[in-house]
Amino acid sequence: MKVGTDGVLLGAWTDPRLATKIADIGTGTGLIAIMLAQKSNASVTGIEIDTGAATQAKENMSNTLWKDRLNVIEADIKDYYPHHEAEFDLIVSNPPFFNENTKGYSEKRNIARHTDGLSFGLLVEAVSFILKEDGRFSVIIPATSAQEFISEAIRHKLSLTRKTEVITKLGTPAKRVMMEFCKNTSNNATTECSQLLLSENGNKSQEYINLTSDFYL
């Protein structure tokens, strides 16, 4: 699972400036973790179940200017989270989201892309446990799964504070949604809603360019 638009969007959209300790659940090859290290002073931990991806993430991180603040833990999040209560003040994830029965031949790709390996319920449960009070959680998922995910988040005491619908081109429904949740016992959070258009007249939109310009060569 290499660099993809979803990961670039989430890494660019997430604001890590007030964070001191960040976790990237399902870090893959370390893309989002590296992006967040680039625009913050936080220590960033990538958590990855796949040995090959974790190895490549470590290699990628070691080749950056921020390698001293980046690390990878090879672990299944369901085994990791019970031992790390309230440890992080920002968590990000570009989780697997396909849950149809038909899958490809690559088992590694299936784990990376399908919810069998990491259901929304398990992800939100883990996030709620390892997130500090008033900590934030950013995620990108298919727009069609947004309500299901929000319901799971509410069940685990996470409040939706920011939501951006990602529209590929004008006149089409949103394909993805980026959401930020806050862990707060007061539960009185208001939600800031917006849309992001990716392309216009066959070219990258200006808002997409503005969002991601710090990361593309």
C-alpha positions in Angstrom: 0.0 0.0 0.0 2.0 3.0 -1.3 1.3 6.7 -1.3 -2.4 7.3 -2.1 -4.7 10.4 -2.3 -6.6 9.3 0.9 -3.4 9.3 3.0 -2.1 12.6 1.5 -5.5 14.2 2.2 -5.7 13.1 5.8 -2.1 14.0 6.6 -2.5 17.5 5.1 -6.0 18.0 6.7 -5.0 17.0 10.2 -3.6 19.8 12.4 -0.9 18.4 14.7 0.6 21.7 15.9 -0.7 21.4 19.5 0.1 17.7 19.8 3.1 16.3 21.7 2.5 12.5 21.1 0.8 11.2 18.0 -0.2 7.7 16.9 -0.9 6.6 13.3 -2.9 3.4 13.5 -2.3 1.2 10.4 0.6 3.4 9.3 1.4 1.3 6.2 4.6 2.7 4.8 4.6 5.7 7.2 3.2 8.3 4.9 0.8 10.1 7.3 3.1 9.8 10.3 5.9 11.4 8.3 3.6 14.2 7.1 2.6 15.0 10.7 6.2 15.0 11.9 7.0 17.5 9.1 4.5 20.0 10.4 4.8 19.6 14.2 7.3 19.0 17.0 5.5 15.9 18.2 6.8 12.4 18.6 4.9 10.2 16.2 4.4 6.4 16.5 3.2 4.3 13.6 1.4 1.1 14.6 1.4 -1.5 11.8 0.3 -5.2 11.8 2.1 -6.2 8.6 5.9 -7.0 8.9 6.8 -5.8 5.4 4.9 -2.5 5.7 6.4 -1.9 9.2 9.9 -2.5 7.8 9.4 -0.2 4.9 7.9 2.5 7.2 11.0 2.3 9.4 13.2 2.7 6.4 11.2 5.6 5.0 11.2 7.4 8.4 15.0 6.9 8.8 15.4 8.8 5.5 13.6 12.0 6.8 14.8 15.1 8.6 12.4 14.1 11.5 13.7 10.5 12.1 14.5 11.2 15.8 10.7 11.9 16.4 9.4 9.0 14.4 9.1 5.3 15.3 7.2 2.2 14.3 5.7 -0.5 16.4 4.8 -3.8 14.7 1.6 -4.9 16.4 -2.0 -5.7 16.1 -3.9 -2.7 17.5 -6.3 -5.0 19.5 -3.2 -6.4 21.3 -1.5 -3.0 21.6 -4.2 -0.7 23.0 -5.0 -2.4 26.4 -1.5 -1.6 27.6 -1.5 2.1 26.5 -4.4 3.9 28.2 -4.6 7.7 27.7 -1.2 7.9 26.0 -1.7 10.0 22.9 -3.2 13.5 22.4 -3.7 13.0 18.7 -4.5 9.8 16.8 -4.9 9.4 13.0 -6.0 6.5 10.9 -6.6 5.7 7.2 -8.3 2.4 8.0 -9.3 -0.5 5.8 -12.9 0.0 4.6 -14.0 -2.6 2.1 -16.2 -5.2 3.6 -17.6 -7.0 0.6 -17.1 -10.7 0.3 -15.1 -10.6 -3.0 -11.4 -10.0 -2.3 -8.2 -10.1 -4.3 -5.5 -12.7 -4.2 -3.0 -10.8 -2.1 -3.6 -11.5 1.6 -1.5 -8.5 2.6 -3.6 -6.2 0.4 -6.8 -7.7 1.7 -5.7 -7.0 5.3 -4.8 -3.4 4.4 -8.0 -2.7 2.5 -10.8 -4.8 4.2 -12.5 -4.3 7.6 -12.0 -8.0 8.5 -8.6 -7.0 10.0 -9.7 -3.8 11.7 -13.4 -3.1 12.0 -14.7 0.4 12.7 -15.9 -0.8 16.1 -12.5 -2.1 17.1 -10.7 1.0 15.8 -12.9 3.4 17.7 -12.7 1.3 20.9 -8.9 1.3 20.7 -8.8 5.0 19.9 -11.0 6.0 22.8 -8.8 3.9 25.2 -5.4 5.3 24.2 -6.5 8.9 23.6 -6.0 11.4 26.4 -8.9 13.5 27.7 -9.6 16.3 25.2 -7.4 14.5 22.7 -8.3 14.5 19.0 -8.8 11.7 16.5 -8.7 12.2 12.7 -9.9 9.6 10.1 -10.7 9.3 6.4 -13.4 6.7 5.3 -15.9 6.3 2.5 -18.7 8.8 2.7 -21.3 6.0 2.6 -19.9 4.7 5.9 -19.8 8.1 7.8 -23.0 7.6 9.8 -22.0 4.1 10.9 -18.6 5.4 12.0 -20.1 8.4 13.8 -22.5 6.1 15.7 -19.6 3.9 16.8 -17.7 7.0 17.9 -20.6 8.4 20.0 -20.9 5.0 21.6 -17.3 5.3 22.8 -17.6 8.9 24.1 -16.0 10.6 21.1 -17.7 13.8 19.8 -17.5 14.9 16.1 -15.9 18.3 15.9 -14.9 18.7 12.2 -16.1 17.0 9.0 -15.0 17.5 5.4 -16.7 15.8 2.5 -14.3 15.0 -0.3 -15.8 15.4 -3.8 -13.8 14.1 -6.7 -15.4 16.4 -9.3 -18.3 18.8 -9.6 -21.7 17.3 -9.7 -20.7 14.0 -8.1 -21.5 12.8 -4.6 -18.8 12.8 -2.0 -16.5 9.8 -2.2 -14.7 10.2 1.1 -15.2 12.0 4.3 -12.5 13.2 6.7 -13.7 13.5 10.3 -12.1 14.8 13.5 -13.4 13.7 16.9 -12.6 14.9 20.4 -12.6 12.8 23.6 -14.3 15.1 26.0 -16.7 14.2 28.9 -18.7 17.3 28.5 -19.9 16.0 25.1 -21.1 19.5 24.0 -18.8 19.8 20.9 -20.1 21.6 17.8 -19.3 20.3 14.4 -17.5 22.4 11.7 -18.7 21.1 8.3 -17.1 21.7 4.9 -16.5 20.2 1.4 -13.3 19.8 -0.5 -13.3 19.6 -4.3 -10.3 17.6 -5.7 -10.5 18.4 -9.4 -12.0 21.0 -11.7 -12.1 20.9 -15.5 -9.7 18.0 -15.4 -7.1 19.7 -13.3 -6.4 19.7 -9.5 -8.6 22.3 -7.8 -7.0 25.3 -6.2 -8.3 24.2 -2.8 -6.6 20.8 -3.2 -3.4 22.4 -4.3 -3.5 24.8 -1.3 -4.1 22.0 1.2 -1.4 19.7 -0.1 1.3 22.1 -1.5 3.7 21.6 1.5 4.0 17.9 0.6 4.1 17.6 -3.2 7.4 18.3 -5.0 
